[in-house]
Amino acid sequence: MRAAIEVTDLTVAYRDTPVLWDVDMSVPRGVLMAIVGPNGAGKTTLIKAILGLVRVAAGQTLIEGKPYAEQRRLVGYVPQRGSVDWDFPTSVLDVVMMGRYGTLGWLRRPGKRERDLALEALQKVQMQDFAHRQISQLSGGQQQRVFLARALVQDAQIYFMDEPFVGVDAVTERAIVTLLQDLRAAGKTVVVVHHDLQTVPEYFDWVTLLNVRKIAGGPVAEVFTEENLRAAYGGRIAFLGGGNGNGGSRGADVPERAIHCSISISHP
């Protein structure tokens, strides 16, 4: 079966400094995948390179076998919340309807169908009561839910989400996780830049470990291991689970070989 996302020999550099180096990555259809790695590992840059948002020094990226420019309609993107001007004077409903512009084109105005789809998406993220509120009046978690609703109305096959859990409360995080898992259950492919290693086995079924180069990638139960985590992060890794009798806990839905851990980096 053809991969949903295929990255081959990808290198990205800012000035003379490589941010990604010779990265190969194949993401199957219908998985919920985390991209994890230390700060500066190139996680956000990897997503932006796939979406043509940064210049690539070498290599290629394909969406369903074709360049992204030919497959835009298949892709939904949720950038980091901090990259958006939330003071822009527009309503929640208008922001969500912007997700339909790829289908409508920029010359057609959204109509009743687009409005209905936007309201339906807001209901899915429990934000329907805020439809006419200015986005500047929302909390961080509410803003993130609006971004997710905008991605939902695109009805994409592949979703890229950059740190969707940052700055949200526990209730919002759980709502987002449920939404992502529902997308996977519907056959969508979801790729998430993620920073909390302890929740990787619980939230995701596929993972890519990155530190400028790709360290490992595949099913969480196979590649989310102590060896790969040490290779990606260096320093000391304190393991909180794994069934080794050290007092750690693991949820019932976490794969047997998956690891809960926390990272503390030792500097020379």
Secondary structure as UniProt FT lines:
FT   STRAND          5..14
FT   TURN            15..16
FT   STRAND          17..27
FT   TURN            29..30
FT   STRAND          32..36
FT   TURN            39..40
FT   HELIX           43..50
FT   TURN            51..52
FT   STRAND          58..63
FT   TURN            64..65
FT   HELIX           68..70
FT   HELIX           72..74
FT   STRAND          75..78
FT   HELIX           81..83
FT   TURN            86..87
FT   HELIX           92..97
FT   HELIX           98..100
FT   HELIX           101..104
FT   TURN            106..107
FT   HELIX           112..124
FT   TURN            125..126
FT   HELIX           128..130
FT   TURN            131..132
FT   HELIX           135..137
FT   HELIX           140..152
FT   TURN            153..155
FT   STRAND          158..162
FT   TURN            164..167
FT   HELIX           170..185
FT   TURN            186..187
FT   STRAND          189..193
FT   HELIX           197..199
FT   HELIX           200..203
FT   STRAND          206..210
FT   STRAND          214..219
FT   HELIX           220..223
FT   HELIX           226..233
FT   STRAND          236..239
FT   TURN            252..253
FT   TURN            256..257
FT   STRAND          261..264
//
